[in-house]
Amino acid sequence: MSLSLKPEFELAENYIFMIRDRHVMVDRDLASLYGVETKVLNQAVKRNIARFPEQFRFQLNPLENEQLVTNCDRFASLKHSTSLPHVFTEQGVTMLSAVLRSETAVKVSIQIINAFVAMRRFLSANAQVFQRLDSLEIKQIQTDQKVERVLRAIEEKSVPPKQGIFFDGQVFDAYAFVCNLIRSARHRIILIDNYVDESVLLLLTKRKVEVSVQLLTKSISRQLAQDVAKFNAQYPAIEVLEFKLAHDRFLIIDDDIYHIGASLKDLGKKWFAFSKMEMQAIEMLRRVEL
């Protein structure tokens, strides 16, 4: 097999997942990178199972497998598989090079481990996005445990954070964050998003009854118009308007503006960042001529 791998950070971005608070890689991906069948890789591990304690390798449960399939198209075939996949931590990948016993395995393992390092460097370089409005400031994040502590601190505060990042698979965390923003509105919500569907309308059911809502999107499809009509028949009415000048997504909560890196319907499917902008909402409202 000729050794040809993706750049290290692309490996980190697309092949490394956060499961049970650990960065891991799925056995199928590892087998593909090593140039062997998944069955062969796992058989080699079973023959040396003492080298792979749970902190090196563990099997996904049905819910984790379902989330993996939902958020990553290349695992679609796992949906109907009778066996659940195994995942390997960075230590498990290191041990694989010894178990597979080939020069190629060693080289591949080194590049994969470098991908884990690239992931940690990314988190460290962007540590400042994990903060809350009170005195908590994070200058450097070097471990997964530090990331989790900051996220828990944010969740415990009633004041929404100014900025942050959600990673792929954090579907509920991202959903809860936006729900809390919507619940915090006292007067108005304005969403500028070119990709709106019924899942976005579901989020808007979390608002207070007296809060007005306007959706600005580049085109109003027949399906969206139908969904909004049904929504308005049950809940306080919202207004949907065509607006073709925006590329990015913005969520205006009263007088605050949040820049959202992903459409609300795709929350948690891929990495995205959010940030509270310094400009007042009134300036943006003037520009969109609402």
C-alpha angles and dihedrals in degrees: 000000000000113000109240117149135169119260111284098250092047087055089050093047098047106026106036117080134186108235125161089355092301133107107239143164125223119244091237092057092046092049090051092051092047091047096238135110118269090240092054092050093050092045090055089051093049090053087057099031093143088069092058112063118174093271087061100040136005139168121248119242120231094265093050090047090051091051091049092052092045095051101038122048095201090068094055092116090061090069092081098027117126092215127060119231126249124228130208129215122216090270090051091053089051090053092049092067089060094046097048091047103202136117090240091053091053093050093046092048091052092054092046091050088050086055090056088050090050089053092053091047090052091052091047094048091050098041092120092071090068103077142112132223096258125067096299112118125168115204100176135014115195103158139041090242091062091051091052093048091054093047091050090050090052093049092052092058121086091210111082116242118254096229143352149140131257117200129215111284095031089109097141095040091054091044092050092048093054092043090055091050091051092047090052093061114110102178115004147004123199119183121192105193129139094206112057127159139158092287088065090051088053089057090053092059085076093069125103114264094245095052115105120221132204124181117201114195135158095246137007109222123203089250093052092048089051092048092050092049091053091045092051091050090064107024135041104290124265127200124231120198135178113246120170103175100081128081099172128059121253131183117198115200109186102301098345126092124207121193107214119199095208137038110266090241090063099049112153097004093105136004113289137165132215131197137181109235123224096223118095119252090236090069092053091046090054091052095050090045097226 
